[in-house]
Amino acid sequence: MKKVVPQFFVRFAFIGALAVPMLSEAKPIRASNDPVKDEPPITEKDREHWAFRPLLSPEPPQVKTADRVVNDIDRFVLQRLEAKNLRLAAPADAATLIRRLSFDLIGLPPTPDEVKAFEASSATDPRAYEALVDRLLSMDQYGEHWAQQWLDLARFAETDGFEHDLDRKQSWQYRDWVIKALNADLPYDDFVAMQIAGDELPGGDAVATGFLLAGPDMPDTNFQDERMHLLLNGIASTVGSAFLGITIGCAQCHDHPYDPISQADFYRLRACFDNVPKLKRDKQLGPTFVESGKSVPVSKVCIRGDHHRPGPAIQAGYPRIANPAGIEVYSVESSRSTGRRAALARWITQPSNALFLRSSANRLWMNHFGKPLVGSPTDLGNQGDKPTHPELLDWLAARLPRERWSLKAMHKLIVMSATYRQAGDVQGVPLSVEAAAERTMLYAHFPRRRLTGEQLRDAMLMTAGRINWKPGGEGVRLPLPPEVSKTLLEKQISVTPDVTEHDRRSIYAFARRNLRYPLFDVFDRPDALMSCGRRSESTTAPQSLMLFNSAFSLSMATSLADVVTTIAGTEPESVVQAAVWRCYGRAPQPQEVLMGRDFLEKQTALTGTWREALTDYCLALLNANAFCYVD
C-alpha cells in the first residue's frame, strides 16, 4: 500500500537495537549499577516466562486444508484447529463481510448502496474485497475510529478530574494529533516515540506529549509536591502498561509481588520524566511535557511510595527484565531538556524489544477480533493470561517492523486473512458450553461483537441521516438529561449552542472525566483515571433502558422515519424493506417483512397516526441485536 505522510510529520530514523544516540554530545547515564539495597537480581528463571523471552520469528506451518489459506495468519490458526479436528467456518456472505469490515476499520455501517455494490462486484471480481479494504483504510473516518482506542490507553479527557474537574483548554489538540497521525499512517515507532518525547526528537511535535499528561490532575491543590509525585507515578505506570504490557505501576511502593520488577526499576523508569518543575498549560498547545532545562536532576526512590520519605538516589534506566542487553540511558545534551525521554523512546521502539512488539501486536489483533491472543493485554507478566496462539503472536510482532511500522499494512494483513473473513454464525450446530468456548478461542468462527457506545451513537446518527462530518476542533458539549446535568456545577453544564454540532462523531464529544456521556457510560467506556487496554463488556438493564427510552434514541428514530418515508413513501412493505436495509445493511427476511407490516398496522391503530407508528418501528429496529451487534 502506498504511504503518503503529510508535511507536518517528518520521519526521524531510529538506530534501533543498539539504541545509539543520534544527536551530538550524548553521554550514558548508568542504571544497572545503582546501589539499591536488597534489590532482587533478575534470574534465569525470571527470563523463562514466555513474555520476557527474546522475540521469535517462527515459520508459518504446513497445514492439511491449505485450500483455505489466504495468507500466513491462516496457517497458524489452522494448525491449532486441525490438531482438534476442527476447521474454519465457511466464508461470510458479502453483506455480512462489508458490515463487519466497515465497523472495524472506520467505526461506521456501510450504506445500502455500498452493500449492494459490493455484493455485485464480489460476485465477479476476485479483487473486490481488497479494493474495499484499501478504500476504507484511506478514509478520514479510519483515524477518527481507531483514535478512540488509543485515547483509552492514554487516559484522555478534557477535564482534570477530582473535586473541581476543571476544563483543560486546548487539550483537544492532542486528540486531533492522534487522528491525523493515524490517518497519515505515521510509522508506529514514530507514533509512540513522539508521544514520549515529541519535543526532543528531530521533526517531533510537542503536542504529541499530551499523551504523558492526559491522565487526572489536581492543579489547584496546595500540595504541589504530592501532585507532581502522583503525576509522575501515573506517567511511568501508563508507559509501562501501554508500551510494554507490564504492570510496572505495582512496584511504586514495594517490589512487584509477582513479576521481576523491583521498586528501583519503577523509579528508574520514572526518573526519565523527573525534570519537570512545573506543568505548562500552554494556551496554544494545551498540556505538553516541558522540562526545566538540560541539567539532570537527582532522582530518588520513595520509601513505601511516600514522597515524604526519600530513599537512595537512583538514575534513569529501563526495567531490567525488559532490558536483557543492559542498554543504558543516553542523555542528549540540549539547551532545552535532558534528552532522557528521547532515549527512552528509542529503547522502547527498537525492533528487538520483545515486550513492546508483543503487546502492540496483541492489542492490534484484539481490536479486530474483539478478543486478544493474550487475554490480559496490559499484563503479560506472571499473573496474566498465556497466549492462545504464541507462534502467531510472535509472527505478528516480528512482522510490524518488517512492514516499516505501518499500522495500515498490519490492518490489511489481518483483515485479508480467511480467518477474519469466515462466517460468525454457528447456529444449528449442537455444542456443549465447553466445545463452543473452545471453538471461539481457536477462531473456528468469527466472534460476534457488540458495538461500543461511541459506535452505537455514530451508527444511529448515520442511519438517521443526521451525522455531521466536520473534523477536529474543540470538544462538542452535548445536551445531558436533567437528572444528570443537575449533578454538575453550573459552569459545567454548558451546551454547545450550535445544534448541528451535536450530531458530530462521538470522538469529538467533550470528554468530562467525572461524568461520561450517559450512552457511553452504560456501554462501558472507561473512566480515564488509568490506562485502559481492554474495555469491559457488561450486559445490564440500563443499557436497554437507555437505547429505548432516551431522548437521543427517540430523536434518531424520528429522523430515521423521515428518511424512510422519503425513500419508500407509506406503503408498508416498501417501508419495511427500506428501514431494514437502512438499519441492517441487508434485505429483510420474509418473516421480518410480515412482522414489520403487522407491527405498523397495529401500532397505527394504537397511536392513531402512521407517523408515530413508523417512529416506533424505527426505534425497535435501532434496539435490535441486528443493529447493536456485528457478526
C-alpha positions as CSV (number, residue, x, y, z in Angstrom):
1,M,0.0,0.0,0.0
2,K,1.4,3.4,-1.0
3,K,2.0,5.6,2.0
4,V,1.9,9.4,1.9
5,V,2.9,11.3,5.0
6,P,1.9,14.9,5.2
7,Q,4.4,17.7,5.7
8,F,3.6,18.1,9.4
9,F,5.0,14.6,10.1
10,V,8.8,14.4,9.5
11,R,10.1,10.8,9.6
12,F,13.1,10.5,12.0
13,A,15.1,7.4,11.9
14,F,16.0,5.3,15.0
15,I,19.1,3.3,15.1
16,G,17.2,0.6,16.9
17,A,18.7,-2.4,18.6
18,L,21.9,-0.6,19.9
19,A,20.0,2.5,21.0
20,V,22.9,4.6,19.8
21,P,22.3,8.3,20.3
22,M,21.6,10.2,17.1
23,L,22.3,13.7,18.3
24,S,25.7,15.1,19.2
25,E,27.2,15.2,22.7
26,A,25.4,12.2,24.1
27,K,26.5,10.6,27.3
28,P,25.4,7.4,29.1
29,I,23.5,7.5,32.4
30,R,24.3,4.3,34.2
31,A,21.4,2.4,35.7
32,S,22.4,-1.2,36.2
33,N,24.9,-0.5,39.0
34,D,22.7,1.7,41.1
35,P,23.5,0.8,44.8
36,V,19.9,0.0,45.8
37,K,20.0,-2.1,48.9
38,D,18.5,-5.6,48.8
39,E,17.3,-5.3,45.2
40,P,16.5,-8.8,44.0
41,P,18.5,-9.9,40.9
42,I,17.0,-11.0,37.7
43,T,17.4,-14.7,37.4
44,E,17.4,-17.2,34.5
45,K,14.0,-18.5,35.8
46,D,12.6,-15.0,35.6
47,R,13.6,-14.8,32.0
48,E,12.0,-18.1,31.2
49,H,8.5,-16.6,31.3
50,W,7.1,-16.5,27.7
51,A,6.7,-12.7,27.5
52,F,10.3,-12.0,28.7
53,R,12.0,-14.3,26.2
54,P,13.5,-12.9,23.0
55,L,11.1,-12.5,20.2
56,L,11.0,-15.4,17.8
57,S,10.2,-15.3,14.1
58,P,8.5,-18.7,13.5
59,E,8.0,-20.1,10.1
60,P,4.3,-20.4,9.1
61,P,3.4,-24.1,9.5
62,Q,2.2,-26.5,6.8
63,V,-1.5,-27.4,7.1
64,K,-3.8,-30.0,5.6
65,T,-6.5,-27.7,4.5
66,A,-4.2,-25.4,2.5
67,D,-7.1,-24.5,0.2
68,R,-8.5,-22.2,2.9
69,V,-5.2,-20.3,3.3
70,V,-5.2,-16.7,2.1
71,N,-2.1,-15.6,4.0
72,D,0.2,-16.9,6.7
73,I,-2.1,-15.9,9.5
74,D,-4.4,-18.7,8.4
75,R,-1.7,-21.3,8.7
76,F,-1.1,-20.6,12.4
77,V,-4.8,-20.6,13.1
78,L,-5.4,-23.8,11.0
79,Q,-2.6,-25.6,12.8
80,R,-4.4,-25.3,16.1
81,L,-7.8,-26.1,14.6
82,E,-6.6,-29.2,12.8
83,A,-5.0,-30.5,16.0
84,K,-8.5,-30.5,17.4
85,N,-10.2,-31.9,14.3
86,L,-11.8,-28.5,13.6
87,R,-11.8,-26.3,10.6
88,L,-12.5,-22.7,9.7
89,A,-16.2,-21.8,9.2
90,A,-17.5,-21.1,5.7
91,P,-16.7,-17.6,4.3
92,A,-19.1,-14.9,5.4
93,D,-21.6,-13.6,2.8
94,A,-20.9,-10.3,1.2
95,A,-23.4,-8.3,3.2
96,T,-22.1,-9.6,6.5
97,L,-18.5,-9.0,5.5
98,I,-18.8,-5.4,4.4
99,R,-20.7,-4.5,7.5
100,R,-18.1,-6.2,9.7
101,L,-15.2,-4.6,7.8
102,S,-16.8,-1.1,7.8
103,F,-17.4,-1.0,11.5
104,D,-13.9,-2.5,12.1
105,L,-11.9,0.0,10.0
106,I,-14.0,3.2,10.2
107,G,-16.4,2.5,13.1
108,L,-19.5,3.1,10.9
109,P,-22.0,1.0,9.0
110,P,-22.0,0.8,5.2
111,T,-24.8,2.4,3.3
112,P,-27.4,0.2,1.5
113,D,-25.9,1.3,-1.9
114,E,-22.4,0.3,-0.7
115,V,-23.6,-3.1,0.4
116,K,-25.4,-3.7,-2.9
117,A,-22.4,-2.6,-5.0
118,F,-20.1,-4.8,-3.0
119,E,-22.5,-7.8,-3.4
120,A,-22.5,-7.3,-7.1
121,S,-18.7,-6.7,-7.6
122,S,-17.6,-9.5,-5.2
123,A,-19.6,-12.0,-7.3
124,T,-17.5,-11.3,-10.4
125,D,-14.3,-9.5,-9.3
126,P,-11.8,-11.5,-7.1
127,R,-10.1,-8.2,-6.1
128,A,-13.4,-6.6,-4.9
129,Y,-12.7,-7.3,-1.2
130,E,-9.1,-6.0,-1.3
131,A,-10.3,-2.8,-3.1
132,L,-12.9,-2.3,-0.3
133,V,-10.2,-2.7,2.3
134,D,-8.0,-0.2,0.6
135,R,-10.8,2.3,0.3
136,L,-11.8,2.1,3.9
137,L,-8.2,2.5,5.1
138,S,-7.8,5.6,3.0
139,M,-10.8,7.4,4.6
140,D,-10.5,10.1,7.2
141,Q,-13.1,8.2,9.3
142,Y,-10.4,5.5,9.8
143,G,-8.4,7.7,12.1
144,E,-11.5,9.0,13.9
145,H,-12.4,5.5,14.8
146,W,-9.1,4.0,15.8
147,A,-8.1,7.1,17.7
148,Q,-10.6,6.3,20.5
149,Q,-8.9,3.0,21.3
150,W,-5.6,4.9,21.7
151,L,-7.3,7.6,23.8
152,D,-8.4,4.8,26.2
153,L,-4.8,3.8,26.6
154,A,-3.7,7.5,27.1
155,R,-6.4,8.2,29.8
156,F,-7.5,11.1,27.7
157,A,-10.2,13.5,28.9
158,E,-10.7,17.2,28.6
159,T,-11.0,17.9,32.3
160,D,-8.8,17.3,35.3
161,G,-11.0,15.1,37.4
162,F,-11.0,15.2,41.2
163,E,-13.3,17.6,43.1
164,H,-13.5,20.5,40.7
165,D,-12.9,18.7,37.4
166,L,-11.6,21.8,35.8
167,D,-11.6,22.1,32.0
168,R,-8.3,21.7,30.1
169,K,-8.1,24.3,27.4
170,Q,-6.8,23.2,24.1
171,S,-6.4,19.5,25.2
172,W,-8.4,18.6,22.1
173,Q,-5.3,19.3,20.1
174,Y,-3.7,16.0,21.3
175,R,-6.8,14.1,20.3
176,D,-6.6,15.7,16.8
177,W,-2.9,14.9,16.6
178,V,-3.7,11.2,17.2
179,I,-6.4,11.2,14.5
180,K,-4.1,12.9,11.9
181,A,-1.2,10.7,12.7
182,L,-3.3,7.6,12.2
183,N,-4.8,8.8,9.0
184,A,-1.3,9.7,7.7
185,D,-0.1,6.2,8.7
186,L,2.7,7.7,10.7
187,P,5.1,4.7,11.3
188,Y,4.1,3.2,14.6
189,D,7.6,3.5,16.2
190,D,7.5,7.3,15.4
191,F,3.8,7.4,16.6
192,V,4.9,6.0,20.0
193,A,8.1,7.9,20.3
194,M,6.6,11.3,19.6
195,Q,4.2,10.8,22.4
196,I,7.0,10.2,24.8
197,A,9.4,12.8,23.5
198,G,8.0,14.8,20.6
199,D,9.6,17.9,21.9
200,E,13.1,16.3,22.0
201,L,13.1,14.4,18.7
202,P,14.1,15.8,15.2
203,G,10.9,16.7,13.4
204,G,8.9,15.9,16.5
205,D,5.8,17.7,17.8
206,A,5.3,18.8,21.4
207,V,1.5,18.4,21.1
208,A,2.1,14.6,20.9
209,T,3.5,14.7,24.5
210,G,-0.1,15.4,25.6
211,F,-0.1,11.6,26.0
212,L,2.0,11.9,29.1
213,L,-0.3,14.4,30.8
214,A,-3.6,13.0,29.6
215,G,-4.4,11.5,33.0
216,P,-6.1,13.0,36.0
217,D,-4.5,16.0,37.7
218,M,-5.3,18.4,40.6
219,P,-3.6,21.7,39.7
220,D,-5.4,23.7,42.4
221,T,-4.0,21.6,45.3
222,N,-1.9,23.3,48.0
223,F,0.4,20.2,47.9
224,Q,2.2,20.7,44.7
225,D,5.0,18.2,45.6
226,E,2.4,15.5,46.2
227,R,0.7,16.4,42.9
228,M,3.9,16.1,41.0
229,H,4.7,12.7,42.7
230,L,1.3,11.3,41.7
231,L,1.5,12.6,38.1
232,L,5.0,11.1,37.6
233,N,3.8,7.8,39.0
234,G,0.9,7.9,36.7
235,I,3.1,8.6,33.7
236,A,5.6,5.8,34.5
237,S,2.7,3.3,35.1
238,T,1.0,4.2,31.9
239,V,4.2,4.0,29.8
240,G,4.7,0.5,31.3
241,S,1.2,-0.8,30.6
242,A,0.6,0.9,27.3
243,F,4.0,0.3,25.6
244,L,5.5,-2.7,27.4
245,G,2.4,-4.6,28.5
246,I,3.6,-5.0,32.1
247,T,2.1,-3.7,35.4
248,I,5.2,-1.8,36.5
249,G,2.9,0.6,38.5
250,C,2.5,-2.2,41.0
251,A,6.1,-1.5,42.1
252,Q,5.5,2.1,43.3
253,C,5.6,1.2,46.9
254,H,7.5,-2.2,47.0
255,D,9.0,-4.8,44.7
256,H,6.4,-6.3,42.4
257,P,4.7,-9.2,44.2
258,Y,4.6,-11.4,41.1
259,D,6.9,-10.1,38.3
260,P,10.7,-9.5,38.4
261,I,10.2,-5.7,38.7
262,S,11.8,-4.0,41.7
263,Q,10.7,-0.8,43.3
264,A,14.0,0.6,42.0
265,D,13.0,-0.5,38.4
266,F,9.9,1.7,38.8
267,Y,11.8,4.7,39.9
268,R,14.5,4.3,37.3
269,L,11.8,4.5,34.6
270,R,10.1,7.4,36.4
271,A,13.5,9.2,36.5
272,C,13.2,9.6,32.7
273,F,10.4,12.1,33.4
274,D,11.7,13.7,36.6
275,N,13.0,17.0,35.2
276,V,9.6,18.8,35.3
277,P,9.5,21.7,37.8
278,K,6.0,22.7,36.8
279,L,3.3,21.7,34.3
280,K,2.9,24.1,31.4
281,R,-0.7,24.8,30.3
282,D,0.1,26.5,27.0
283,K,-2.8,28.4,25.5
284,Q,-1.9,27.3,22.0
285,L,-0.8,23.7,22.6
286,G,-2.7,22.5,25.6
287,P,-1.0,20.3,28.2
288,T,2.5,19.5,26.9
289,F,5.5,18.0,28.7
290,V,8.1,20.7,29.3
291,E,11.4,20.2,31.1
292,S,13.2,22.8,33.1
293,G,16.5,22.6,31.2
294,K,19.4,20.3,30.3
295,S,20.6,19.6,33.9
296,V,20.0,16.0,35.0
297,P,18.2,16.2,38.4
298,V,18.8,13.8,41.3
299,S,16.0,11.2,41.5
300,K,15.3,9.1,44.5
301,V,13.3,6.0,45.4
302,C,10.4,6.9,47.6
303,I,10.3,4.6,50.6
304,R,7.0,2.7,50.6
305,G,5.9,5.0,47.8
306,D,5.8,8.0,50.2
307,H,7.3,11.2,48.6
308,H,7.9,12.5,52.1
309,R,10.4,9.6,52.7
310,P,13.1,9.9,50.0
311,G,15.4,6.9,49.8
312,P,18.6,6.2,47.9
313,A,19.4,8.2,44.8
314,I,18.6,6.5,41.5
315,Q,19.5,7.2,37.9
316,A,17.3,6.8,34.8
317,G,17.1,3.3,33.5
318,Y,15.0,0.7,31.8
319,P,13.2,-2.2,33.6
320,R,15.9,-4.9,33.9
321,I,13.6,-7.8,32.9
322,A,12.8,-6.0,29.6
323,N,16.4,-5.0,29.0
324,P,18.4,-8.2,28.9
325,A,21.2,-6.5,26.9
326,G,21.7,-4.0,29.7
327,I,21.3,-0.9,27.4
328,E,22.0,2.3,29.2
329,V,20.1,5.6,29.0
330,Y,21.9,8.1,26.8
331,S,21.3,11.7,27.8
332,V,21.4,14.0,24.9
333,E,22.9,17.4,25.6
334,S,20.3,20.0,24.7
335,S,19.6,23.6,25.5
336,R,16.0,22.7,26.4
337,S,15.9,19.3,28.1
338,T,17.9,16.3,29.3
339,G,17.1,14.1,26.3
340,R,16.3,11.2,28.5
341,R,12.8,10.8,27.1
342,A,14.2,10.6,23.6
343,A,16.5,7.8,24.8
344,L,13.6,6.0,26.4
345,A,11.6,6.3,23.2
346,R,14.4,4.9,21.1
347,W,14.8,2.0,23.5
348,I,11.1,1.2,23.7
349,T,10.6,1.2,19.9
350,Q,13.8,-0.8,19.0
351,P,12.9,-3.8,16.8
352,S,14.4,-6.2,19.4
353,N,12.1,-5.0,22.2
354,A,10.0,-8.1,22.6
355,L,7.6,-6.7,25.2
356,F,6.8,-3.7,23.1
357,L,6.2,-5.7,19.9
358,R,4.2,-8.4,21.6
359,S,2.0,-6.0,23.4
360,S,1.4,-4.0,20.3
361,A,0.6,-7.0,18.1
362,N,-1.7,-8.4,20.8
363,R,-3.7,-5.1,21.0
364,L,-3.9,-4.8,17.3
365,W,-5.3,-8.4,16.9
366,M,-7.8,-7.7,19.8
367,N,-9.2,-4.6,18.2
368,H,-10.0,-6.6,15.0
369,F,-11.4,-9.7,16.6
370,G,-12.8,-8.4,19.9
371,K,-10.6,-10.7,21.9
372,P,-6.8,-10.7,22.2
373,L,-4.4,-13.5,21.7
374,V,-3.3,-12.8,25.3
375,G,-6.4,-12.1,27.4
376,S,-4.7,-9.6,29.6
377,P,-3.3,-7.0,27.1
378,T,-1.8,-4.7,29.8
379,D,-0.4,-7.6,31.9
380,L,1.8,-10.0,30.0
381,G,3.6,-11.0,33.3
382,N,3.3,-14.0,35.5
383,Q,-0.3,-13.2,36.6
384,G,-1.5,-12.5,33.1
385,D,-3.0,-15.0,30.7
386,K,-1.0,-17.2,28.4
387,P,-1.3,-16.6,24.7
388,T,-3.7,-18.9,22.9
389,H,-1.5,-18.8,19.8
390,P,2.1,-17.9,20.9
391,E,3.6,-18.6,17.5
392,L,1.1,-16.3,15.7
393,L,1.7,-13.6,18.3
394,D,5.4,-13.6,17.8
395,W,5.0,-13.8,14.0
396,L,2.7,-10.7,14.0
397,A,5.1,-8.9,16.4
398,A,8.1,-9.5,14.2
399,R,6.0,-8.5,11.1
400,L,5.3,-5.0,12.4
401,P,8.8,-3.6,11.9
402,R,9.1,-5.6,8.7
403,E,6.1,-3.7,7.4
404,R,8.0,-0.5,8.0
405,W,5.9,0.0,11.1
406,S,2.8,0.7,9.0
407,L,-0.4,0.1,11.0
408,K,-2.4,0.2,7.9
409,A,-0.4,-2.6,6.4
410,M,-0.9,-4.6,9.5
411,H,-4.6,-3.9,9.4
412,K,-4.8,-5.1,5.8
413,L,-2.8,-8.2,6.6
414,I,-5.2,-9.2,9.3
415,V,-8.5,-8.4,7.5
416,M,-7.4,-10.1,4.3
417,S,-7.0,-13.4,6.1
418,A,-9.5,-16.2,5.7
419,T,-9.7,-16.3,9.5
420,Y,-11.1,-12.8,9.5
421,R,-13.4,-13.4,6.6
422,Q,-15.1,-16.5,7.9
423,A,-18.7,-16.6,9.0
424,G,-19.6,-16.0,12.6
425,D,-23.0,-17.7,12.8
426,V,-22.7,-21.3,14.2
427,Q,-26.4,-21.7,15.0
428,G,-27.8,-25.1,14.4
429,V,-24.6,-26.8,15.5
430,P,-25.3,-28.7,18.7
431,L,-22.3,-27.9,21.0
432,S,-21.6,-28.1,24.7
433,V,-20.6,-25.0,26.5
434,E,-17.0,-26.2,26.6
435,A,-17.0,-27.1,22.9
436,A,-18.4,-23.7,22.0
437,A,-15.8,-21.9,24.1
438,E,-13.0,-23.9,22.5
439,R,-14.2,-23.1,19.0
440,T,-14.3,-19.4,19.9
441,M,-10.9,-19.5,21.5
442,L,-9.4,-21.2,18.4
443,Y,-11.2,-18.9,15.9
444,A,-13.3,-21.7,14.3
445,H,-15.7,-18.9,13.5
446,F,-15.6,-15.1,13.7
447,P,-16.6,-13.8,17.2
448,R,-19.7,-11.8,17.4
449,R,-19.1,-8.3,18.7
450,R,-21.3,-5.7,20.3
451,L,-20.8,-2.1,19.2
452,T,-19.3,0.3,21.7
453,G,-21.3,3.2,23.0
454,E,-19.5,5.5,20.6
455,Q,-20.2,3.2,17.6
456,L,-23.8,2.9,18.6
457,R,-24.3,6.7,18.7
458,D,-22.4,7.2,15.4
459,A,-24.3,4.4,13.7
460,M,-27.6,5.9,14.8
461,L,-26.6,9.4,13.5
462,M,-25.6,8.0,10.2
463,T,-28.6,5.7,9.8
464,A,-30.9,8.6,10.6
465,G,-29.2,10.8,8.1
466,R,-28.1,13.2,10.7
467,I,-24.3,12.8,11.1
468,N,-22.2,16.0,10.8
469,W,-18.8,15.0,9.2
470,K,-17.0,18.1,10.4
471,P,-13.5,17.0,11.6
472,G,-11.4,18.3,14.5
473,G,-11.6,21.2,16.9
474,E,-12.9,21.8,20.3
475,G,-14.9,19.1,22.0
476,V,-18.7,19.4,21.5
477,R,-20.6,19.7,24.7
478,L,-23.7,17.6,24.2
479,P,-27.0,18.2,26.0
480,L,-27.5,16.0,29.1
481,P,-30.7,14.7,30.6
482,P,-31.9,16.8,33.6
483,E,-31.2,14.0,36.1
484,V,-27.6,14.0,35.0
485,S,-26.9,17.8,34.5
486,K,-28.2,18.6,38.0
487,T,-25.2,16.7,39.5
488,L,-22.8,19.2,37.8
489,L,-21.6,22.6,38.8
490,E,-23.3,25.5,37.0
491,K,-20.3,26.2,34.9
492,Q,-20.0,22.6,33.8
493,I,-23.5,22.2,32.2
494,S,-22.9,24.5,29.2
495,V,-24.1,23.0,25.9
496,T,-22.6,23.9,22.5
497,P,-25.1,26.4,21.1
498,D,-24.9,25.3,17.5
499,V,-27.2,22.3,17.5
500,T,-25.7,20.9,14.2
501,E,-22.5,20.4,16.2
502,H,-24.4,17.9,18.4
503,D,-24.5,15.5,15.5
504,R,-20.8,15.2,15.1
505,R,-19.0,11.9,15.6
506,S,-18.5,10.7,19.2
507,I,-14.7,11.1,19.1
508,Y,-15.4,14.9,19.1
509,A,-17.8,14.8,22.1
510,F,-16.4,16.8,25.1
511,A,-14.8,14.2,27.4
512,R,-15.5,15.1,31.0
513,R,-13.6,12.9,33.4
514,N,-16.0,13.0,36.3
515,L,-19.1,12.4,34.1
516,R,-19.1,10.3,31.0
517,Y,-21.8,10.9,28.4
518,P,-24.7,8.6,29.6
519,L,-24.8,6.4,26.5
520,F,-21.0,5.9,26.6
521,D,-21.1,5.3,30.4
522,V,-23.7,2.4,30.3
523,F,-21.8,0.8,27.4
524,D,-18.6,0.5,29.4
525,R,-16.5,3.5,28.3
526,P,-13.5,3.6,30.7
527,D,-13.3,6.4,33.3
528,A,-10.0,7.8,32.1
529,L,-8.5,7.6,35.6
530,M,-6.0,4.9,34.4
531,S,-4.8,3.4,31.2
532,C,-7.4,1.0,29.7
533,G,-6.0,-1.6,27.4
534,R,-9.2,-3.6,27.1
535,R,-12.7,-2.4,27.7
536,S,-15.0,-4.5,29.8
537,E,-18.3,-5.6,28.2
538,S,-21.2,-5.7,30.6
539,T,-24.9,-6.6,29.9
540,T,-27.2,-4.6,32.1
541,A,-30.8,-3.4,32.2
542,P,-29.8,0.3,32.0
543,Q,-28.4,-0.4,28.5
544,S,-31.8,-1.4,27.2
545,L,-33.5,1.4,29.0
546,M,-31.0,3.9,27.5
547,L,-31.4,2.7,24.0
548,F,-35.2,2.5,24.1
549,N,-36.2,5.5,26.3
550,S,-33.5,8.2,25.9
551,A,-34.3,11.5,24.2
552,F,-31.4,10.8,21.8
553,S,-32.8,7.4,20.7
554,L,-36.2,8.9,20.1
555,S,-34.7,11.8,18.1
556,M,-32.8,9.3,15.9
557,A,-35.9,7.2,15.4
558,T,-37.9,10.2,14.4
559,S,-35.3,11.3,11.9
560,L,-35.0,7.7,10.5
561,A,-38.8,7.7,10.0
562,D,-38.4,10.8,7.9
563,V,-35.6,9.2,5.8
564,V,-37.6,6.0,5.3
565,T,-40.7,8.0,4.3
566,T,-38.7,9.9,1.7
567,I,-37.4,6.7,0.3
568,A,-40.4,4.4,0.4
569,G,-43.5,6.5,1.0
570,T,-46.1,4.9,3.2
571,E,-46.7,1.5,1.5
572,P,-46.0,-0.9,4.5
573,E,-43.9,-3.5,2.6
574,S,-41.7,-0.8,0.9
575,V,-41.3,0.9,4.3
576,V,-40.1,-2.3,5.9
577,Q,-37.7,-3.0,3.0
578,A,-36.2,0.5,3.2
579,A,-35.9,0.6,7.0
580,V,-34.3,-2.8,7.3
581,W,-31.8,-2.0,4.5
582,R,-31.0,1.2,6.2
583,C,-30.5,-0.3,9.7
584,Y,-29.0,-3.7,9.0
585,G,-27.3,-3.3,5.6
586,R,-29.2,-6.3,4.1
587,A,-32.6,-7.3,2.7
588,P,-35.2,-8.3,5.3
589,Q,-36.1,-11.9,5.7
590,P,-39.7,-12.8,4.7
591,Q,-40.7,-13.2,8.4
592,E,-39.3,-9.7,9.1
593,V,-41.5,-8.3,6.4
594,L,-44.6,-9.9,7.8
595,M,-43.7,-8.9,11.4
596,G,-43.0,-5.3,10.3
597,R,-46.3,-4.9,8.4
598,D,-48.2,-6.4,11.3
599,F,-46.5,-4.0,13.8
600,L,-47.1,-1.0,11.6
601,E,-50.8,-1.8,11.3
602,K,-51.4,-2.5,14.9
603,Q,-49.3,0.4,16.1
604,T,-51.1,2.8,13.8
605,A,-54.4,1.7,15.3
606,L,-53.0,2.1,18.8
607,T,-51.3,5.5,18.4
608,G,-53.8,6.9,15.9
609,T,-51.1,8.1,13.4
610,W,-48.9,6.5,10.8
611,R,-46.0,8.8,11.7
612,E,-46.0,7.7,15.3
613,A,-46.3,4.1,14.3
614,L,-43.4,4.3,11.9
615,T,-41.2,6.2,14.5
616,D,-41.9,3.3,17.0
617,Y,-41.0,0.8,14.3
618,C,-37.7,2.6,13.6
619,L,-37.0,2.7,17.3
620,A,-37.5,-1.0,17.6
621,L,-35.1,-1.6,14.7
622,L,-32.4,0.6,16.4
623,N,-32.8,-1.5,19.5
624,A,-32.5,-4.9,17.9
625,N,-29.4,-7.2,18.2
626,A,-29.1,-7.0,14.4
627,F,-28.3,-3.3,14.8
628,C,-26.3,-3.4,18.0
629,Y,-24.0,-6.4,17.2
630,V,-21.6,-7.2,14.3
631,D,-21.4,-10.8,13.1
